[in-house]
Amino acid sequence: MIKIVLLILGILSMIYGIFILQVGSGTIFWAIWEIIGVFFFLWALLIHTDIFVRYRSIKILFHASVVAVIIVLAILCAMILGTFYSEGEKDLDYIIVLGAQVRESGPSKVLRYRLNAAIDYLNANPETKCIVSGGKGNNEPFSEAEGMYKYLLEHGIDGERIILEDQSINTVTNIKNSKNLLDESYNSVGVVTNNFHLFRALQIAKAQGLRNVSGIAADSNILYLPNNILRECFGILKDQFIYPFLTK
């Protein structure tokens, strides 16, 4: 029975990876699901060949590693879910909308979620200014900031309230470059991004020295949520252990 469950999980993981690949997000993270699928197949093979029975030490080490990974992922997921429904404080001085892919037709669906959340907030808080942050990727026709600016104008936001930051290439530079555009007298700032990304974005904002920062969570597509949350788990680990080492 365990072998059957593992084989089913392996097949589902590989199918999901192909599904994510078809989205065309421009990253190769979909491959992690193929790796997970292979892992489940190997796990089933280890059980089938009785290696765990013959080598008890391997069984103990293997299962201890699996449990450790599950615990780490559970903790990271709990932290991510903790900011899933954040609405931000009222009357913020600025909000920063983090960029995502744009196409000839306009912002991608992920980015539209962020922009729609920003529009709702800006309409409810008419004194708040908005920084749209995102440079131009190799697969994009124009900068993400430009695409966001146009979208906000089309949805009734006054252009004088919008500040463009069009040089950033990732979340760290989104925050860093946007911080440089803030008026020195600002008291509060909000970060607008999809719910699965908000925890990590806020951690980066605090690390970059933003004071009195809060999050505004935008929606996301539930079909892509497992992939996005897993990717964020890797991103948090990278920010905590790899990025500080590379920047020393």
N, C-alpha and C positions, 0 to 999 in steps of 0.2 A: 504493500500500500504506500509506504514512504517513497519507494522508487517511482511509482506512478505519479505521485504528487510532484516530485522533483522534476520529472520529465514534462509534466504539464506546465509547471512554472517556467521551465527552460524554453518551451515552445512559445508561451505567451510573451516572455521577455523579448525573444527575437522578433516576434511579430510586431510588438510595440516599438522596437527599435526601427524597424522598416517603416512603420507608420510615422514616426518622428522624422525620419529621413525625408519622407515625401513632403513634409511641411516646407522644406527648403529654407531653414533658418540661417544658413550660412556657416554653421558650426558643425564639428564632427562629434558632438557629444552624444548623438544618437548611437554611436558605436559602443557606448558603455552598456547599453541594453543587450547588445550581442555578446559582450563579454560576460555579463550576468547570466545570460542564457547558457553559454558554454560552461560556466561555473556550476549551474544546476545539473547539467548533463554529466559533468565529471563527478559531482557528488553522488549522483545515482550510480555511476560506474564503480565508484569506490565501494559502495554498499553491495553492488552485484558481485564484485570479485572477492568479497569477504576480506578485503585488506584491513578493515577496521577490526575484524575478529582476530586476524593473525597478528596484527601489530597494534596493540592497545595504546601504546604511546602516541602513535599517529592519530588515532581516534580522539584521544584526549586533547592533543594540540590543535587538531582541526576544529573540533567543536568549540574549544575555548576561543579560538580566533573568530569563529562565526558569531558567538555570543558577544564578544567584545565589539565587533563591527555593528551589530544590531543595537547595542547599548549606546554607542556613539551617535549613530544615525537617529535613534529615538530622542536623544537629548537635543540634537541639532534641529530636528523637526519640531520639537516642543517650543524651542526658541523662535523659530520661524513663524509658527502658528500663533505665538503670543502677540504679534503685531498685525495679524491678518485683517483685523477690522478697525484699525486706527483711523480716526477722523481728523486728527490735528486740532490744535488750539484755534480759537476764534481770533479774527483780526490780526493775523500774522503780518509782519512787515513785508516778508517775501515768501514766495514758494518757488522751489526749484523742481522743474519737471525733467526727469531723467530721460535721455533719448533712447530710442530703439529704431529698428529698421524702417526706412522710408522707401517707397517705390514711386514710379512715375505717376501712379494714380493717387498717391498721397501716403499718409502714415499707415504702417501695418496695423493689424488688428490689436496686437499687444500695445502698440503706442497709442492707438485710439482710446483704449481703456484708460491710459494714463491722462490723456488730454481731456477726456470727458470728466474725469474726477477733478481735474484742475479747473475746468469750466464751471462745474457745480460750486467749487469752493470760491472762485473769483466772483461769481454772481452773488453768492451769499456774503462775501466780504469785499465790498467795492473799493476799499482803500489799499488792499494788498497788491503788491507788484509781483510779476511773474518772470522768472528766468527760465528760458527753454534751452536745454543743454544737450549738445550732441554734434559731433563733427560729421564729415562725409567719409563713408566707407568705400572700399573698392567696388562693391556691388550696389552702390546707391547713386541715383542721378543728381542729388544735391544734398546739402548738409541736413542732418536730422533737425537742427535748430530752425532752418528755413522752412522745412516741411511742417514743423509744429507751429511756427509763427503764422503761416498761411491758414492752417486749420483753425487756430484760435480766432483769427480775424473773421473767417467765414462763419464762425459760431458766435459772433457778436461781442468779442472781447476787444476793448479799445487798444489799438496798437501802442499808445503811449504807456500802457501798463506792462508791456512785454519787452524784455531784454534778451537779446540773442547771444548765446555762447556757442560758437561753432567750431571749436578746436579740439574738443575732448574726444577720446577714443575708448574710454571705459568708465566704470562707475567712479573709480578713484579720481580720474581727471575731470569727470563731470562735477564732482563736489569741489575739487581744488580750484578749478577755473571759475566756477560759479561764485565761490567765496570771494574771489578777487573783484567781482563785480558788485558786491554788496556795498551799500553806503556804510561808512564807518559808524554811523549813529544807529544802525539797526539794532533792534532788541530781540527779535524772534524770527525764525525761519522754519518753513515746512518743506519736507522732501516728499515729492509725489512719484510713486512708482507702483508697479503691480504688487498685490498682497504677498506673493511668494518671495519677492525681492526686497521687501521693505526692511526687514530686520537687518540684513547685511548692509543696506544703504545707510541706515541710521548709525550703525557701528562705524562705518567709514566716515560719515559726517562728523561724528564726535571725535574720531581720531584726527581729523583734519582741523579740529579746533573750533567748529561751529558751536556757538553758545545758544542755549534755549531753543534746541531743535526738536521738532516733533514730526511724526510721520502721517502721511495721508495715503491710505491704501486704495489702490484702484483694483477693479475686478480682473479676472483672468479666465481663460478657457479651461474648464474642468478636465477636458480630455488630455491636455498637455501638462496638467498639474503634477502628476508623478515625476515626469521628466524635469520640470522646472524646479521642483523642491529638491530633488536629488542633486541637480546641478548647483543649487544654492548651498547645499551641504558641503560640496567640494569647494565652492567659492569661499565659504566661511573658514574652512580648514586652511585654504591657501592664504587668506588674509592674516590668519593668526600665526602660521608657522613658516610659510614660504616667502611671502612678500616682505616681512620685516628682515629676513635673512638676506634677500637680494638687494635691499636698499641700504644695508649697512656700509 
